[in-house]
């Protein structure tokens, strides 16, 4: 069950934002086989100039259409699986008009005990939710 934070510059329509979110979710579904209802996205729009995303020395320029994605999920997936997810994210976002150089992903892993889905309980620890298979 990934928690996904998506940061973009202001200027996209509500429909475009919904397509971005769904493209990201569909990539995660495709690559990790999670249930469709494990859909937890926080989409934040920022005024122009509030997202700074340079190329880290790779030799390309990003546009104001940059999409910054942070994925918080349980650890245990291989680097091959993560790399496959990164490729699927770029491919899905390209289908909704986001250029490859404008896709930035930060991937953060944690453990089952680091999640609470409500009521102040860690449902993976209490057994209310099964710990997802890797």
N, C-alpha and C positions, 0 to 999 in steps of 0.2 A: 504494500500500500504506500506508494510514494505520495509525499506532499510536494507540490510543485508551485514555486513562486515564479511568476512571469512579470518582468518589468519591461515596459515599452515607453517611448516618447508619445505624448499626446498627439492626436490627429487621425487616429483610426476610428471608423464607425463602430457601433456596438456589434454589428454583424461581422465585421472584420476581426474584432477581438474574440468573438465566439468561435470563429473559424480557426484562429491561432490556437486557442485553448484546445479545441477538439482535435486539431492536427497533432498537437503534442500528446494528448491523451491516447489517441489512436496509435501513435508510435510506441508508447509504453505498453499498451494492450498487445500489440503485435509482437514486440520483442520479449516481454516478460510474462505474458499470459495471465495477467491479473484480471480479476472480475471487473466488468464495465462499471459497476457502482463504486469501485475504489477510485473515485474521481474527486480529488481534493486539490483545487487550484486557487491560488490567490493572484489575481491579475491587477497590477498597479500601473497606472499611467503617470508619467512625470512630465513637467514642463520641459520644453526644448532646452537643451544644455545641461540638464540635471543627470543625464546618463553619459558617462565618459567611458568609452570602450575602444581603446586603441588596438593595434594588431599584435602586441607583444613581440614586435620585431620580425614578424612573418612577411612583411612587405605588401600589405594590401590596406585599403581604406574601407572603413565601415560607413554606412549611410545613417541618416536619422531614423531609418526603419529598423534599426538594431533590435533584436529580441534577446533579452538576457533571461536565461532559464536556470533556476536552482532546483535541483531534485534532491529531496531528503528521503532516504529509503534505508531499509535494513541491509546490513552488510552481508557479504557472502557470494555475490555474483562475480563471475570471472571478468578479467579485463576484456576478453573476447565479447562477452555479453554486453558490457558497457559500451565498447566501441561500436558494436552493432546497433545499440540504441542511439548513439550519437549520429550514426549514418541515417537511421530511420527518421530521426528528428529533422535533420537537414532536408531529407527527401520530402517528407510530409509538409514541412514549412515552405519548401519551394513550390509545392502545388497550390499554396495560398498566397504566393507572391513575395515570399521572403528570400532574398538572395543568400547564398551560402556564407558569404563573408559577414552577414548580419545575424548569424546564429551563434550565440555564445552560451555554453553550458557549464555550470558548476555542479558537481555531483558529490553529495555528502552522505556518508553511511553512518548508521547507528545500530542499535540492537533492539530486540523485541520489547525489552523493558523500558525503552525510551518513548513509548507511545501511550497516550490516553485518548480514547475516542468519546469520552464524556463521563459524567458522574464521578469524576475524581478517581477512576480506577484504571489500572494498566491491564486492559482486557486480554492482551496476549499472555500476560503473567498469570491472571486469574483463570484462564482457560475459556473465557467467554468468547474469544476469537481464537481460531487455530492460527498458529504461526505459519505464514505463507512459505511454501516450498521455494527453494532457490532455483 
